[in-house]
Amino acid sequence: MAADRLLHLLRAAPASPAYAAAPSSRGHPHRVLLPTSGMRRASVACSAGGGKSDGEGMTYKGAGVDIDAGTELVRRIGKMAPGIGGFGGLFPFGDHYLVAGTDGVGTKLKLAFETGIHDTIGIDLVAMSVNDIVTSGAKPLFFLDYYATSKLDVDLAEKVIKGIVDGCEQSDCALLGGETAEMPDFYKEGEYDLSGFAVGAVKKDQVIDGKNIVEGDILIGLPSSGVHSNGFSLARRVLEKSGLSLNDQLPTSNDMSTTVGEALMAPTVIYVKQVLEIISKGGVKGIAHITGGGFTDNIPRVFPSGLGAKIFTGTWKVPPVFRWIQEVGKIEDAEMRRTFNMGIGMVLVVSKEAADGILEGTHGSNHAYRIGEVIRGNGVQYV
């Protein structure tokens, strides 16, 4: 059975007439096959034994996640629905674009089940979608969730939804509704799955699309809280290999109170307010959300043909959890950079003229780093 939910944040501002809600079409949904620009990120979460490559070090593919296969699927979908491939899908709406995104939290859910930490996984869910749509310069308007389980545990579901509410508050958008699906025998007892959907808006003449990026532009990185919501199929294999429990202290952490479970479950940073503030200063040409595929796959997505990135490694602080994952798993640098965010969750491409002013205006929890520059060529170089 399935029960519909409609939840509203009382603090959410009333909808602008420009974004007035259309009549409900839940029973007869309308599908638009060819948006102006569509989003599709290959986000694959698998469970497999091992985690070894042909060599000694562990790999994401060896843990069951094949990024190349996901990329191939996106390529095939692109033949059926041209325009797919951005971080968010753009749909024309008057003098604005509606920008939509959808995602889940992958196998981070497995650790939520094991740690019993359910009140922050909803923040991760919101973050994965709103961080995608803000890369176009869009302000999130509303969010919807899908919660599925075999047998509904109301107290557990309430904790999860509370995290979703917190995430919506952090991104200043409304939790407009959702779906709770109770499907006997489909999930293990005590387990559930989550999906989220976000819609935002940006004026057509203010869309950030990377088209004006040129050689010499500066890459500014915004720090992550840790692993965020990608790479957990590999991270869980590393945990298994380490012999540590989730309650043990993280070996590479100077904070004696940080456990492995706490480090891995740190909620994904929601960058919406910080990014929109930086955009308002001018000079931002492109934005990449660093998720599955890391720097290596995500940064080039915002570049015009013929341009690449040079990353200055060592210009930001890499969280201890990544050092632990790499050391235990004996993972190559290239594999780490294509699997994890390595401490930078969002990369902004800005003009040289704007870079100093943006960096000077960031401090404390809103700190930012100059991590690289745009170069001639393709892909990402690490120096």
ZAMARGU-4260 file (C-alpha; in steps of 0.2 Angstrom, whole numbers, plus 5000, padded with zeros to 4 digits):
<rodrens>
0) 5000/5000/5000 | 5005/5018/4998 | 5000/5033/5008 | 5002/5051/5001 | 5009/5064/5012
5) 5008/5083/5010 | 5020/5092/5022 | 5023/5111/5022 | 5036/5121/5031 | 5027/5135/5040
10) 5042/5146/5038 | 5042/5145/5019 | 5037/5161/5010 | 5021/5161/5000 | 5023/5156/4982
15) 5026/5170/4970 | 5012/5172/4957 | 5026/5168/4944 | 5027/5151/4952 | 5009/5148/4956
20) 5005/5129/4958 | 4997/5121/4943 | 4982/5110/4946 | 4987/5093/4953 | 4990/5080/4940
25) 4995/5066/4951 | 4983/5054/4943 | 4987/5059/4926 | 5005/5065/4925 | 5012/5075/4910
30) 5029/5070/4904 | 5040/5082/4894 | 5052/5072/4884 | 5063/5086/4877 | 5067/5099/4889
35) 5078/5114/4884 | 5093/5106/4894 | 5091/5090/4904 | 5100/5083/4919 | 5107/5066/4920
40) 5121/5060/4931 | 5127/5043/4931 | 5125/5038/4950 | 5127/5020/4953 | 5126/5011/4970
45) 5130/4993/4970 | 5134/4980/4983 | 5147/4967/4978 | 5161/4957/4987 | 5179/4961/4987
50) 5184/4978/4981 | 5200/4973/4973 | 5206/4978/4956 | 5218/4967/4946 | 5232/4975/4956
55) 5234/4977/4975 | 5224/4993/4978 | 5205/4993/4980 | 5194/5001/4967 | 5177/5008/4965
60) 5173/4996/4951 | 5180/4982/4961 | 5167/4987/4975 | 5153/4985/4962 | 5152/5002/4955
65) 5156/5005/4936 | 5157/5023/4933 | 5160/5020/4914 | 5145/5009/4913 | 5134/5023/4920
70) 5142/5035/4908 | 5138/5024/4894 | 5120/5023/4899 | 5119/5042/4900 | 5126/5042/4882
75) 5112/5030/4876 | 5098/5040/4885 | 5105/5056/4876 | 5101/5048/4860 | 5083/5046/4865
80) 5081/5063/4874 | 5094/5076/4867 | 5100/5089/4879 | 5103/5076/4894 | 5119/5078/4903
85) 5119/5093/4914 | 5118/5094/4933 | 5100/5100/4932 | 5087/5100/4919 | 5081/5117/4912
90) 5063/5120/4907 | 5058/5137/4900 | 5044/5146/4910 | 5041/5164/4905 | 5057/5174/4908
95) 5064/5161/4919 | 5070/5143/4918 | 5063/5130/4930 | 5078/5119/4935 | 5075/5102/4941
100) 5085/5088/4949 | 5083/5071/4957 | 5094/5059/4967 | 5096/5047/4981 | 5110/5044/4994
105) 5116/5028/4988 | 5123/5015/5000 | 5126/5028/5013 | 5109/5021/5019 | 5118/5005/5023
110) 5128/5014/5036 | 5113/5023/5043 | 5105/5006/5046 | 5121/5000/5055 | 5124/5016/5065
115) 5106/5020/5069 | 5109/5038/5063 | 5093/5042/5054 | 5090/5060/5058 | 5103/5067/5046
120) 5101/5056/5031 | 5087/5067/5025 | 5099/5082/5024 | 5110/5071/5013 | 5095/5068/5002
125) 5090/5086/5000 | 5108/5091/4997 | 5111/5080/4983 | 5097/5088/4973 | 5098/5106/4978
130) 5117/5107/4976 | 5114/5100/4958 | 5101/5114/4953 | 5111/5128/4961 | 5125/5125/4948
135) 5114/5134/4935 | 5112/5148/4947 | 5094/5143/4952 | 5086/5146/4969 | 5078/5130/4975
140) 5059/5133/4977 | 5052/5116/4983 | 5057/5098/4987 | 5048/5082/4986 | 5053/5065/4994
145) 5050/5046/4991 | 5051/5035/5006 | 5049/5016/5003 | 5050/5002/5016 | 5043/4984/5018
150) 5034/4989/5034 | 5032/5006/5040 | 5040/5011/5056 | 5032/5028/5060 | 5045/5033/5073
155) 5060/5029/5061 | 5051/5037/5047 | 5048/5053/5057 | 5067/5054/5061 | 5071/5053/5042
160) 5058/5066/5037 | 5065/5077/5051 | 5081/5077/5042 | 5073/5081/5026 | 5064/5096/5034
165) 5081/5102/5041 | 5089/5101/5024 | 5074/5111/5016 | 5077/5124/5029 | 5095/5125/5026
170) 5092/5127/5007 | 5077/5139/5010 | 5065/5129/5000 | 5048/5121/5004 | 5045/5103/5007
175) 5030/5103/4996 | 5025/5084/4997 | 5031/5066/4996 | 5026/5048/4994 | 5027/5035/5008
180) 5027/5017/5000 | 5024/5002/5011 | 5029/4986/5001 | 5029/4970/5010 | 5044/4958/5007
185) 5053/4970/4996 | 5066/4977/5008 | 5074/4969/5023 | 5066/4972/5040 | 5071/4989/5047
190) 5078/4995/5030 | 5071/5008/5018 | 5075/5018/5002 | 5075/5036/4998 | 5074/5047/4983
195) 5072/5066/4982 | 5067/5079/4969 | 5070/5097/4969 | 5064/5112/4958 | 5071/5129/4957
200) 5071/5144/4946 | 5083/5156/4938 | 5080/5171/4926 | 5085/5166/4908 | 5098/5180/4907
205) 5106/5174/4923 | 5109/5156/4919 | 5126/5149/4923 | 5131/5137/4909 | 5149/5138/4907
210) 5149/5145/4889 | 5159/5160/4893 | 5173/5150/4902 | 5190/5155/4895 | 5208/5149/4898
215) 5215/5158/4913 | 5199/5158/4923 | 5201/5153/4941 | 5194/5137/4950 | 5187/5141/4968
220) 5183/5126/4979 | 5171/5125/4993 | 5175/5113/5007 | 5165/5097/5010 | 5161/5089/5027
225) 5168/5073/5022 | 5163/5059/5010 | 5145/5067/5008 | 5134/5054/4998 | 5146/5046/4985
230) 5158/5032/4986 | 5151/5022/5000 | 5151/5006/4991 | 5170/5007/4991 | 5171/5015/5008
235) 5161/5001/5016 | 5173/4988/5008 | 5188/4998/5016 | 5179/4998/5033 | 5177/4979/5032
240) 5195/4977/5027 | 5201/4988/5042 | 5193/4977/5055 | 5187/4993/5064 | 5169/4995/5070
245) 5159/5010/5067 | 5161/5015/5085 | 5180/5015/5085 | 5190/5031/5084 | 5195/5036/5066
250) 5214/5032/5066 | 5219/5047/5056 | 5209/5060/5065 | 5217/5072/5078 | 5200/5073/5086
255) 5200/5059/5099 | 5181/5060/5100 | 5177/5057/5081 | 5172/5039/5077 | 5173/5030/5060
260) 5154/5030/5060 | 5153/5049/5064 | 5166/5053/5051 | 5157/5043/5037 | 5140/5049/5042
265) 5144/5067/5042 | 5129/5075/5033 | 5132/5083/5015 | 5135/5101/5015 | 5121/5111/5007
270) 5129/5125/4997 | 5114/5134/4991 | 5115/5150/5001 | 5134/5152/5000 | 5134/5149/4981
275) 5120/5161/4978 | 5129/5174/4988 | 5145/5172/4978 | 5135/5172/4962 | 5127/5189/4967
280) 5145/5197/4967 | 5147/5193/4949 | 5161/5184/4939 | 5154/5166/4941 | 5155/5157/4924
285) 5152/5139/4929 | 5149/5128/4944 | 5152/5109/4946 | 5145/5099/4960 | 5158/5086/4965
290) 5149/5070/4967 | 5152/5052/4959 | 5166/5054/4947 | 5175/5066/4958 | 5185/5081/4951
295) 5190/5070/4936 | 5173/5068/4929 | 5163/5082/4936 | 5174/5098/4933 | 5175/5095/4914
300) 5156/5094/4912 | 5155/5113/4913 | 5169/5118/4901 | 5167/5122/4883 | 5176/5110/4871
305) 5195/5112/4871 | 5197/5118/4889 | 5203/5108/4904 | 5207/5111/4922 | 5224/5111/4932
310) 5221/5107/4950 | 5234/5113/4963 | 5234/5098/4975 | 5239/5103/4993 | 5229/5120/4992
315) 5215/5114/5003 | 5214/5103/5019 | 5209/5085/5015 | 5198/5078/5028 | 5206/5064/5038
320) 5193/5051/5033 | 5200/5051/5015 | 5217/5048/5021 | 5211/5033/5031 | 5201/5026/5016
325) 5216/5028/5005 | 5229/5020/5017 | 5218/5005/5022 | 5212/5002/5004 | 5229/5006/4996
330) 5220/5016/4984 | 5229/5025/4970 | 5228/5044/4969 | 5219/5043/4952 | 5206/5032/4959
335) 5203/5042/4974 | 5200/5058/4964 | 5188/5049/4952 | 5178/5042/4967 | 5178/5054/4981
340) 5176/5073/4983 | 5193/5074/4992 | 5187/5088/5003 | 5180/5099/4990 | 5161/5098/4987
345) 5158/5112/4975 | 5169/5120/4962 | 5166/5137/4955 | 5174/5144/4939 | 5176/5163/4940
350) 5185/5176/4931 | 5202/5182/4936 | 5195/5199/4940 | 5182/5192/4952 | 5193/5179/4961
355) 5201/5189/4974 | 5185/5198/4979 | 5176/5181/4981 | 5190/5173/4991 | 5192/5188/5002
360) 5173/5188/5006 | 5174/5169/5012 | 5179/5165/5030 | 5174/5153/5044 | 5161/5140/5040
365) 5160/5148/5022 | 5178/5147/5018 | 5184/5144/5000 | 5200/5140/4992 | 5209/5144/4976
370) 5212/5126/4969 | 5216/5128/4951 | 5214/5136/4934 | 5207/5133/4917 | 5219/5128/4904
375) 5220/5123/4886 | 5217/5105/4883 | 5205/5092/4890 | 5201/5083/4906 | 5210/5087/4923
380) 5228/5089/4927 | 5234/5087/4945 | 5250/5096/4950
</rodrens>
